[in-house]
Amino acid sequence: MDNLKILLTPIIFFLLLGGPLLADDQCFTSSLPDGVSKIKINHEGSVREYRAYIPQSYNRSLPLPVIINFHGTGSNADQQAKYSDLDRIAEDKKFIHINPQGKNLNGKQVFNAGLTMNSPTNKRDFSEEPRDDVSFTRSIISDLSSKICIDSSRVYATGMSNGGRMSYRLACEATDLFAAIAPVAGVLSLEAKDCNPSRPISTLSFHGTSDLVSRYDKPGGFSTISAPDMFALWAKKNNCSDSPEITFKKEDVTCQTYDSCGSSKEEITLCTIENGGHCWPGRFCFRGASYTINASEMIVDFFLKNKIKK
């Protein structure tokens, strides 16, 4: 009996202090160093890769939020990390920044966001180079969680262009994993009837009115729907009530928000950049750049206030 007391005393003391038991033992070890790591995983019979940035000087016994940031067509994980500047913000706000690497299609690295040979514009034939990038993303999260402690209620998706469209696809098909999304210069590539989120998901999107790659005003380029129509469709898909209200207006940027979506009151916001091009607001762009807002800072602040309610 005395031996049992000796064994239980430190455990009881630890619990009284509010400490966890070893059920989350991944929080006590990590195989990932601070800074950048390139991680390879096997998926669908091929080797895929993702880039991970781990902030320095944080308590590794605590789970961290995860932002998964997808590159655009023809870009890559490193370029998207640099373009979005999220590594820098990760140091300040303490989250894990992940950049998946797309897979080759006709000489360019892309994600399968939903465009097919039946799409009305910019048809894509993935039959020669098939890939399930929703499954790939699930594999990334699973692999990452085996290497470092993550907060599974605070996992988010963002991306540029094809990466933005990939964010929408994840919201349609992997709502169980993501607390919020933030597409930049991209709309839904799936047919509307094929997108059925299992619950409302908070969304912050950005789109320039002079974007010629993903058209703002009508289907064209890589857009199967205009940005305003996408906003209305997404509000409907997420059970939003009432009408959107202007929540931000400064110079060339206007943001409209539905703030009562579903029983948990998720937010759906579209920020329109007047005369903005195919750009990430606040970052350099060859045509149609806008520096009125810093989309990266806005995205992180938006993400970190959202979590999956379990």
C-alpha positions in Angstrom: 0.0 0.0 0.0 2.8 2.4 0.9 4.5 1.6 -2.4 1.2 2.5 -4.2 1.0 5.8 -2.4 4.6 6.6 -3.4 3.7 5.8 -7.0 0.5 7.8 -7.1 1.7 10.9 -5.2 3.6 12.6 -8.1 0.8 11.9 -10.5 -1.9 13.4 -8.2 0.3 16.4 -7.6 0.8 16.9 -11.4 -2.9 16.7 -12.0 -3.6 19.3 -9.2 -1.3 21.6 -11.1 -3.4 21.2 -14.2 -0.8 19.2 -16.1 -1.7 16.6 -18.7 -1.0 12.9 -18.5 0.9 11.2 -21.2 -2.1 10.7 -23.5 -0.7 13.5 -25.6 2.9 12.3 -25.4 3.6 13.7 -28.8 3.7 17.1 -27.0 6.7 16.0 -25.0 8.9 15.0 -28.0 9.5 16.5 -31.4 11.5 15.2 -34.3 11.4 18.5 -36.2 13.9 21.3 -35.6 13.2 25.0 -35.5 13.1 26.7 -38.8 12.6 25.0 -42.2 12.4 21.3 -42.9 11.6 19.5 -46.2 9.6 16.4 -45.5 8.9 13.5 -47.9 6.0 11.2 -47.6 4.7 8.3 -49.7 1.3 9.0 -51.1 -0.6 7.1 -53.9 2.5 5.2 -54.8 4.8 8.2 -55.3 6.9 10.4 -53.1 5.4 13.8 -52.3 6.9 16.6 -50.3 5.9 19.4 -48.0 7.8 22.3 -46.4 7.4 22.9 -42.7 8.4 26.0 -40.8 8.6 25.6 -37.0 8.9 28.9 -34.9 11.7 29.3 -32.5 11.5 29.7 -28.8 8.1 28.3 -28.0 7.0 25.7 -25.5 7.1 22.4 -27.3 4.8 20.8 -24.7 2.0 23.0 -26.0 0.1 22.2 -29.2 0.5 24.7 -32.0 -2.0 25.9 -34.7 -1.2 24.9 -38.3 -1.6 27.0 -41.4 -1.3 25.1 -44.6 -0.5 27.4 -47.5 -0.8 26.2 -51.1 1.1 27.6 -54.1 -0.3 28.6 -57.4 0.1 26.9 -60.8 3.8 26.7 -61.8 5.0 28.0 -58.5 6.4 25.9 -55.6 6.4 25.5 -51.9 9.5 27.7 -51.3 8.2 30.5 -53.5 4.8 30.5 -51.8 6.4 30.6 -48.4 8.5 33.6 -49.4 5.7 35.4 -51.3 3.2 35.2 -48.4 5.7 36.1 -45.8 4.1 33.7 -43.3 7.3 32.4 -41.9 8.0 35.8 -40.4 4.5 36.0 -38.9 4.8 32.5 -37.5 7.6 33.6 -35.3 5.5 36.4 -33.8 2.2 34.5 -33.6 3.5 31.0 -32.9 2.0 28.7 -35.4 3.4 26.0 -37.7 3.6 27.1 -41.4 3.2 24.3 -43.9 3.7 24.6 -47.7 2.7 21.5 -49.7 4.5 20.9 -53.0 2.3 20.4 -56.0 2.7 17.6 -58.6 3.7 17.9 -62.2 1.0 18.4 -64.9 2.2 19.4 -68.4 5.4 20.8 -67.0 3.9 22.8 -64.2 3.4 22.0 -60.5 -0.3 22.1 -59.6 -2.9 20.8 -57.2 -6.0 19.0 -58.2 -8.5 21.7 -57.0 -11.3 20.3 -59.1 -10.9 21.5 -62.7 -11.6 18.7 -65.1 -12.0 18.2 -68.9 -15.7 19.1 -68.3 -14.9 22.5 -66.8 -16.2 25.4 -68.8 -12.8 27.2 -68.9 -9.1 26.1 -68.7 -9.9 22.4 -68.8 -7.5 20.1 -67.0 -6.8 16.4 -67.7 -5.4 14.7 -64.7 -5.7 11.2 -66.2 -2.0 11.2 -67.2 -0.8 12.5 -63.8 -3.6 11.6 -61.4 -3.5 12.9 -57.8 -5.9 13.2 -54.9 -4.7 16.3 -53.2 -7.4 16.3 -50.5 -6.0 12.9 -49.4 -2.5 14.3 -49.7 -3.4 17.1 -47.4 -4.9 14.6 -44.9 -1.6 12.7 -45.1 0.4 15.8 -44.4 -1.6 16.6 -41.3 -1.3 13.0 -40.1 2.5 12.9 -40.7 3.0 16.3 -39.1 1.1 15.3 -36.0 3.4 12.3 -35.6 6.4 14.6 -35.5 5.3 17.6 -33.5 2.4 18.5 -31.2 -0.4 20.3 -33.2 -3.7 21.7 -32.1 -6.1 19.7 -34.3 -9.0 22.2 -33.6 -6.9 25.0 -35.2 -5.8 23.8 -38.6 -6.3 26.3 -41.5 -5.9 26.4 -45.3 -4.9 29.3 -47.5 -3.3 29.7 -50.9 -2.7 31.7 -54.0 -4.7 31.1 -57.3 -4.7 27.3 -57.7 -3.8 27.2 -54.0 -6.8 29.4 -53.2 -9.0 27.0 -55.2 -7.5 24.1 -53.4 -8.5 25.8 -50.1 -12.1 25.9 -51.3 -12.0 22.2 -52.2 -10.7 21.3 -48.8 -13.6 23.3 -47.3 -16.0 21.2 -49.4 -14.4 17.8 -48.7 -12.4 18.0 -45.5 -14.4 20.3 -43.2 -13.7 17.9 -40.4 -10.1 19.0 -40.4 -10.2 22.7 -41.1 -11.4 25.5 -38.8 -11.3 28.2 -41.5 -9.9 29.0 -45.0 -8.6 32.1 -46.7 -8.4 31.8 -50.5 -6.5 34.5 -52.4 -7.3 35.1 -56.1 -9.1 31.9 -56.5 -12.7 30.6 -56.5 -14.3 27.2 -56.4 -13.2 24.8 -59.2 -15.6 22.0 -58.3 -19.1 22.1 -59.7 -21.4 23.7 -57.1 -23.4 20.5 -56.7 -20.3 18.6 -55.8 -19.4 20.9 -52.9 -21.2 20.0 -49.7 -19.4 21.2 -46.5 -20.3 19.1 -43.5 -20.6 22.2 -41.5 -20.3 26.0 -42.0 -16.7 27.1 -42.2 -15.4 30.6 -41.6 -13.9 32.1 -44.8 -11.9 35.2 -45.7 -11.2 35.7 -49.4 -9.4 38.3 -51.5 -10.0 39.1 -55.1 -8.9 41.9 -57.4 -11.3 43.4 -60.0 -8.7 43.5 -62.7 -7.5 39.9 -62.2 -7.2 38.4 -65.7 -6.1 34.9 -64.5 -9.0 34.3 -62.1 -11.6 36.7 -63.4 -13.5 38.8 -60.9 -16.5 39.8 -62.8 -17.4 36.7 -64.8 -16.3 33.1 -65.4 -13.0 33.1 -67.3 -9.3 32.3 -67.0 -9.2 29.8 -64.2 -12.5 31.0 -62.7 -15.6 28.9 -63.2 -17.7 31.6 -61.5 -17.4 35.3 -60.8 -16.0 36.4 -57.4 -19.3 38.1 -56.3 -21.3 35.0 -57.4 -18.9 32.8 -55.5 -19.4 35.0 -52.4 -23.2 34.5 -52.7 -22.9 30.8 -53.4 -20.5 30.3 -50.5 -22.9 32.1 -48.2 -25.7 29.8 -49.3 -23.5 26.7 -48.9 -22.7 27.8 -45.3 -26.2 28.6 -44.3 -25.7 32.3 -43.9 -28.6 34.5 -43.0 -29.4 38.2 -43.7 -27.3 40.2 -46.1 -23.6 41.0 -46.1 -22.5 44.2 -44.5 -19.4 46.3 -45.2 -17.0 45.6 -42.4 -13.9 47.3 -43.8 -13.4 50.1 -46.4 -10.1 51.9 -47.0 -8.9 53.4 -50.3 -9.1 50.6 -52.9 -10.2 47.8 -50.5 -13.8 47.0 -49.5 -14.6 43.9 -47.3 -18.2 42.6 -47.0 -19.2 40.0 -44.4 -21.9 37.6 -43.6 -21.6 37.2 -39.9 -24.3 34.7 -39.0 -23.6 31.5 -40.8 -24.9 28.3 -39.2 -25.7 27.8 -35.6 -22.1 28.6 -34.6 -22.2 32.0 -36.3 -19.3 31.5 -38.7 -18.1 34.5 -40.8 -17.9 34.6 -44.6 -15.9 37.7 -45.9 -14.9 38.8 -49.4 -12.4 41.6 -49.7 -12.5 43.2 -53.1 -9.4 45.1 -54.3 -10.4 47.7 -56.9 -8.2 47.5 -60.0 -6.3 44.7 -58.2 -4.5 42.1 -60.3 -3.7 38.5 -59.8 -1.9 39.3 -56.6 -1.5 38.7 -52.9 -2.5 42.0 -51.3 0.3 43.7 -49.5 3.0 41.9 -51.5 4.8 42.7 -54.7 3.0 42.1 -57.9 3.8 42.9 -61.6 0.3 44.2 -62.4 -2.3 45.5 -60.1 -0.5 45.5 -56.8 -2.2 46.9 -53.7 -0.5 47.8 -50.4 -3.5 49.2 -48.6 -3.8 46.0 -46.6 -1.5 43.2 -45.6 -3.5 40.1 -46.5 -1.0 37.8 -44.6 -1.5 39.7 -41.3 -5.3 39.7 -41.8 -5.4 36.0 -42.7 -3.4 35.0 -39.6 -5.5 37.2 -37.2 -8.7 35.8 -38.8 -7.5 32.2 -38.5 -6.4 32.4 -34.9 -9.7 33.5 -33.7 -11.4 30.5 -35.2 -11.3 26.9 -34.0 -13.4 23.8 -34.6 -16.0 23.5 -31.9 -16.0 20.0 -30.6 
